[in-house]
Amino acid sequence: MEDILFLAIGAGVGIAVLLALGLLLAVGRQTRGRQAPDAGRLTSVLLMRNGRVVDHSPDLVTLLDRPALTGLDWEPLREAFSAGFPDLPARAPDSHRVWHCALLDECTLTAEPLADGLRLTLSCLPDGAAAVFRAAALLPEFDRLSDIALRAPEPVWEMDEDGAVIWHNEAYAELCRDAGHDRPEVCPFALPLPEHGTARSTRVSLRRQAGTQVSWFEISSRPISCGWMHYAKSIDSLVNAEMAQRNFVQTLTKTFAHLPIGLAVFDRDRQLVLFNPALLDLTHLPVDFLSAKPNLLSFFDHMRESRMMPEPKNYTSWRGKLYDVVSAAREDRYCETWNLPSGLTYKITGRPHPDGAVAFLIEDISAEISLTRRFRSELELTQSVLDCFPEGVAVFSRLGVLTFSNAAYRAQWKCDPDSAFAEVTIVDATRDWQAKCQPSPIWQEIREFVLVLRDRSAWDSDITLTDGDRLVCTVEPVAAGATMVRFTHPARPAEALPLLRSSSGG
């Protein structure tokens, strides 16, 4: 009976031990099942006390790119973690918080308040060897590109979709300081955000903090996945050049406004870009037509319709040759005289301008043409009067050049000064006279009388031709320092000829 009791007790104890071992194994399996993921995770810990870092894991210096983190406050930590955890608060948390990384799966940042501080734990699953190697290989390239962007000479900054500056380089920060702008997160330019997905270039100005100097920038905005990238380029020299050009054009316009010559400047595309008031007066073209910047063909078409140019025999072919006119003007060899139906006479001159432009000058020369015609008429009248005299008459200018001679003179001395290639001078004339006369001392005296500028009085002398015929040579001063030489026969002396006077009264 006792044996049976001991066997029963032993069996119960064995069963109890087996049950306890099974329970322990089950609990162990459950515990390992819960701890397996945490046991394989990588963690970096940072401790803060009184708002400052007092201790940290060694690898965190790589994350923040600093030789030491001791003494840092919350702001640089938040900025370093913000790439993966953009919703971190502006101040250090005072309660237990967990943030999930936006860049990596199964990566968290945990904040655990302590009695006198804060514990931050960065935890993530270990990555594969290939991914770690690729990250290490790309790190030098990242550092180089980061240095290039940060140290670029022109301002570069990134804005989110709400228009807040979330990154900028050193040139942008220096620009903000120069402009007295103490909030780099707010763009100092009045720059409207471009439409989503579109690139845009904007010209803006920024007043410097010192003085009243205004700087001009050309800002190129490019869309990116989370906002826009802006690239600013200084264009002060370009703006100054444009202002100088504008002032120069205004000065020229004011100068041309007082010129009596009409001016029309066409650019390389043959569009009218500049004209003066005289062009309106000479062409009678409407000002609204000229202000609309017509092309070259339309300009001449309107002049033809206004009868301000001579009607060509074949206007269609002439219009086709207008490009030849432009080519001639560009080579500075176009010049024409237009006799208009109204009786006016215009002189049209083409002049080349820089960058393929061409200018046409329209000048009213009606008065000059009328004066020239009247002067030519008076010359013809004077010549016809001299040709009526039976005596040979020759007039020399103050420089000794033969200017007038009548028909009797040409027949007497067998010469035609008008057909001579070169100008006939008093020296040439006296040599011809001397060759057809017997020796006489008056030829040198005549040369000196014509060329020497002094008070002179008329004189005469007898000369004998080689055939024995006798003539009286009379030398008389006339207006403007000229000299008249007459050859008459003594058997029929002529009355004294009146002194020749020019139409100008000289």
ABEGO torsion letter per residue (X at the ends): XAAAAAAAAAAAAAAAAAAAAAAAAAAAAAAAAAAAAAAABBBBBBBBBGGBBABBBAAAAAAAGBABABGBBAAAAAAAAAAABAABBABBBABBBBBBBAABBGBBBBBBBBAABBBBBBBBBBBBAAAAAAAAAAAAAAAAAAAAAAABABBBBBBBAAGBBABBBAAAAAAAAAAGBABAABBABBBBBBBBGBBBBBBBBBBBABEABBBBBBBBBBBBAAEBBBBBBBAAAAAAAAAAAAAAAAAAAAAAAABABBBBBBBAAGBBABBBAAAAAAAGBBAAAAAAGBBAAAAAAAAAAAGABBBBABAAAAAAAAAAAAAAAAAGABBBBBBBAAGBBBBBBBBBBBGGBBBBBBBBAAAAAAAAAAAAAAAAAAAAAAAABABBBBBBBAAGBBABBBAAAAAAAGBBAAABABBBBAAAAAAAAAAABBBBAAAAAAAAAAABBBBBBBBBBBBBBAAGBBBBBBBBBBBGGBBBBBBBBAABBBBBBBBBBBAAGX
